[in-house]
Amino acid sequence: MANIDEQILRATKEIVVKFIEAGRISPSGFHETFKDIYHTVEYTTKESIRKSREEEPVEQASEEKPVKKKKKKN
């Protein structure tokens, strides 16, 4: 999960930098804006991961490979 957290942090940084460059936020409002954007990106990302894991098909028992039994030598 650490890799996901790093990607969330990078994405948030990129968004905030673009907003500052576009004049949508000022550097003085960085702290509050960064937290808000981070939480939004984190929630969206982790919710998407959770939903995709729920949609993965579960393997049925009939599809499992049979376990080989060792033959006993008499």
N, C-alpha and C positions, 0 to 999 in steps of 0.2 A: 504494500500500500504506500510505501514511502515514495516510490516512483510516481504514483498518481498525485500525491501531495506536492511533489516538486513541479509537475506539469501544471497543476492548478496555480501554484505560486507564479510560475513563469507567464501563464496566460493572463493572470490578474495584472501583473506588472506591465505587460504589453498593452492591455486595455487602458490602464491608468495613464501610461505615457502618451498614448494616442489622444486621450481626452485632454491632457495638459497641452499637447502640441496644437490641438484644434481649438483651444481656448474654452473648452466646455467646463473645465474645473481649474481652480488656481492651485499653485503649489501649497498655499497656506491651508487649503482644505484637503490636502493629500491624505492625512491620517484617517479621517472619517470616511472619505470616499473609498480609500483602499480597502478598509474593513468591509464596507457594504458590498463592493464588487467581489472581494474574495469569498465572502459567505454565499453570494449568489452563484458564483462559478463552482464552488465546492458542492453546494446543494444539488445543482443541476447535474454535475458530473457524477457524483456518487449515487444519485437517484437513477440516473440512466444506467449505470453499472448494475445496480440492484435489479432493475426491471429486466435487463438483458439476461441476467442469471436466472430469473424466474421463468423466462421464456424458453430456456434451453431444454430440449427433450430429455427426459429421464430414461436411461437404458432399462429395458425390460429384462426380467430374469431369464427369459428364453433366449435372449441374445448373448448371454454370458457364455464364455468358453467353459466347457466342462473340465473339471479337475481330473488329471490323470492319476489313477491309483497304481501303486507299485505292486507288481506281482510277487508273491512270496514263493521262494524256491523251497521245494521239499527235499 
